[in-house]
Amino acid sequence: MKKKFFTLAALSLCMTLAVAQTINLPAPNKSKKTATVMEALATRHSERAFSPQKLTDQELSDLLWAACGKNREDGKLTAPTAMNRQEIRVFVFTDSKVSEYLPQTNQLRQVATGDHRGIVAGRQEFAKSAPVSLVIVADMDKFKSNDQRAQTMVSVDAGIVCQNINIYCEAVGLVTVPRATMDHDAIRKLLGLNENQIPLLNNPVGYKAK
Ligand SMILES: Cc1cc2nc3c(=O)[nH]c(=O)nc-3n(C[C@H](O)[C@H](O)[C@H](O)COP(=O)(O)O)c2cc1C
């Protein structure tokens, strides 16, 4: 009886901790004042030097929503995906934790604690200094196929999310660079990805270094 009680208590503690590690982001500010699409396209460029200034939760929410947030009642996203498979997953690396963005609930689900931006930077040290790095992962299990055509489609889908990030950053005065460089093996290990879940691109994001 005693054993059963402790098992139940431990189970409920685990569930509480799991819930505590999923946080609600502020609602994205869709009426935020930004440059126009044409202005952002006119100046869009890559930056590789970042200020240490952190993003607020509101800025992070707006950025993630622009990347691939839910923008319609039927659950579709700001970034289209082939056959609406929604197989692109975005992981957020900061100086204190790594979380997965959950577009349908506008939440961050913590997957690791600590500063792991170094494995996103890989051999390009500069990327470590961005306060946030977004890692774009294609989940072939969600795509429901792994043949060559599927691999092409998920790469296109990842590119669209990446370009949403690039244009959004330009429009709001943040800077970024789309990158394929990263320590793929270390990222796979940290995020617990299987062979069908492939880190394809990343975007370090922050304010421009002064
Ligand atoms: C798919 C892709 C992968 C890239 N990978 C890297 C990278 O690993 N490291 C890097 O510093 N820049 C990377 N870039 C950025 C390009 O070097 C950059 O976009 C290009 O030089 C043009 O400069 P611009 O973005 O300022 O127009 C990548 C760009 C793309 C589209």
PDBQT file of the ligand as one rigid body, heavy atoms in Angstrom, charges set to zero:
ROOT
HETATM    1  C1  LIG A 301      20.968  27.287 -47.447  1.00  0.00    +0.000 C 
HETATM    2  C2  LIG A 301      21.962  28.294 -46.939  1.00  0.00    +0.000 A 
HETATM    3  C3  LIG A 301      22.992  27.880 -46.119  1.00  0.00    +0.000 A 
HETATM    4  C4  LIG A 301      23.892  28.821 -45.607  1.00  0.00    +0.000 A 
HETATM    5  N1  LIG A 301      24.845  28.412 -44.724  1.00  0.00    +0.000 NA
HETATM    6  C5  LIG A 301      25.664  29.322 -44.162  1.00  0.00    +0.000 A 
HETATM    7  C6  LIG A 301      26.603  28.929 -43.178  1.00  0.00    +0.000 A 
HETATM    8  O1  LIG A 301      26.680  27.770 -42.793  1.00  0.00    +0.000 OA
HETATM    9  N2  LIG A 301      27.370  29.886 -42.625  1.00  0.00    +0.000 N 
HETATM   10  C7  LIG A 301      27.281  31.196 -42.987  1.00  0.00    +0.000 A 
HETATM   11  O2  LIG A 301      28.028  32.024 -42.442  1.00  0.00    +0.000 OA
HETATM   12  N3  LIG A 301      26.406  31.615 -43.921  1.00  0.00    +0.000 NA
HETATM   13  C8  LIG A 301      25.596  30.702 -44.521  1.00  0.00    +0.000 A 
HETATM   14  N4  LIG A 301      24.663  31.110 -45.437  1.00  0.00    +0.000 N 
HETATM   15  C9  LIG A 301      24.523  32.535 -45.747  1.00  0.00    +0.000 C 
HETATM   16  C10 LIG A 301      25.070  32.853 -47.122  1.00  0.00    +0.000 C 
HETATM   17  O3  LIG A 301      26.467  32.793 -47.134  1.00  0.00    +0.000 OA
HETATM   18  C11 LIG A 301      24.564  34.269 -47.521  1.00  0.00    +0.000 C 
HETATM   19  O4  LIG A 301      23.159  34.252 -47.546  1.00  0.00    +0.000 OA
HETATM   20  C12 LIG A 301      25.115  34.665 -48.868  1.00  0.00    +0.000 C 
HETATM   21  O5  LIG A 301      26.502  34.923 -48.775  1.00  0.00    +0.000 OA
HETATM   22  C13 LIG A 301      24.443  35.913 -49.425  1.00  0.00    +0.000 C 
HETATM   23  O6  LIG A 301      24.546  36.982 -48.499  1.00  0.00    +0.000 OA
HETATM   24  P1  LIG A 301      23.232  37.740 -48.003  1.00  0.00    +0.000 P 
HETATM   25  O7  LIG A 301      22.429  36.785 -47.176  1.00  0.00    +0.000 OA
HETATM   26  O8  LIG A 301      23.735  38.909 -47.201  1.00  0.00    +0.000 OA
HETATM   27  O9  LIG A 301      22.472  38.150 -49.233  1.00  0.00    +0.000 OA
HETATM   28  C14 LIG A 301      23.777  30.190 -45.973  1.00  0.00    +0.000 A 
HETATM   29  C15 LIG A 301      22.730  30.584 -46.810  1.00  0.00    +0.000 A 
HETATM   30  C16 LIG A 301      21.837  29.682 -47.275  1.00  0.00    +0.000 A 
HETATM   31  C17 LIG A 301      20.692  30.148 -48.134  1.00  0.00    +0.000 C 
ENDROOT
TORSDOF 0
